[in-house]
Structure formats: structure tokens, C-alpha cells
Amino acid sequence: MTSTHGCSFTLTERRAAGDTEHRGRYLQIERPQRLVFLFVADPAEETQWTRVTIEIADAPGGCTLTPTHEMDPQWAAYEDQTRKGWATILESLARILENGHG
């Protein structure tokens, strides 16, 4: 296991209604099978982290990527939006890899 406490990231998503920031802090990187990080996105405060675990397993012809996003009940209204966001990200990743660009 690789310790990554203290490492963080910021992603800015450009939207028609204005930019949205997504911030994260890595908790665990176990290459190539597991990535765990704390995550917060606008409008949440910096103290209102959610936890994301990404598991990667060997599969015939490639691998299977399974994200689990644990959210506090206060963010229940964002569940569908979060699920759609992850689906969009994974579909984009699949297209990139299928086209030989990854």
C-alpha cells in the first residue's frame, strides 16, 4: 500500500452556468487495483468530504472499474446527479480507451 496523506487535487469543470470546482485528498493508492480519496464539490464546504473508492479488477479482455461514492445523507438530493456524473466519466474513459488514445 502507498501512503498518500496530504496529497490533493483540484479539478475545474467548465459549465455554461459557470465553473464548478471539485477538490480531493488522496487516502490510499494501491496500484493497480485500488484508489481511495476524499472528495468535495461546489457548493459543499471544504469540511463536507465524501469518500470515493475505485476498485480495478482483471477481466477478460481488460479490466473492470467499480467506483463507490459514499455520501452523507445531507447530500441525498445529489445522488442521481452524482450517479450520472460517474456514468458520464466512465463512458468517456471507455471511448478514449476503445479509440486507442489511452
PyMOL commands that set and color helices and strands:
alter all, ss='L'
color gray80, all
select helices_A, chain A and resi 73-98
alter helices_A, ss='H'
color red, helices_A
select strands_A, chain A and resi 2-3+8-13+20-30+34-41+50-59+62-70
alter strands_A, ss='S'
color yellow, strands_A
deselect
rebuild
show_as cartoon
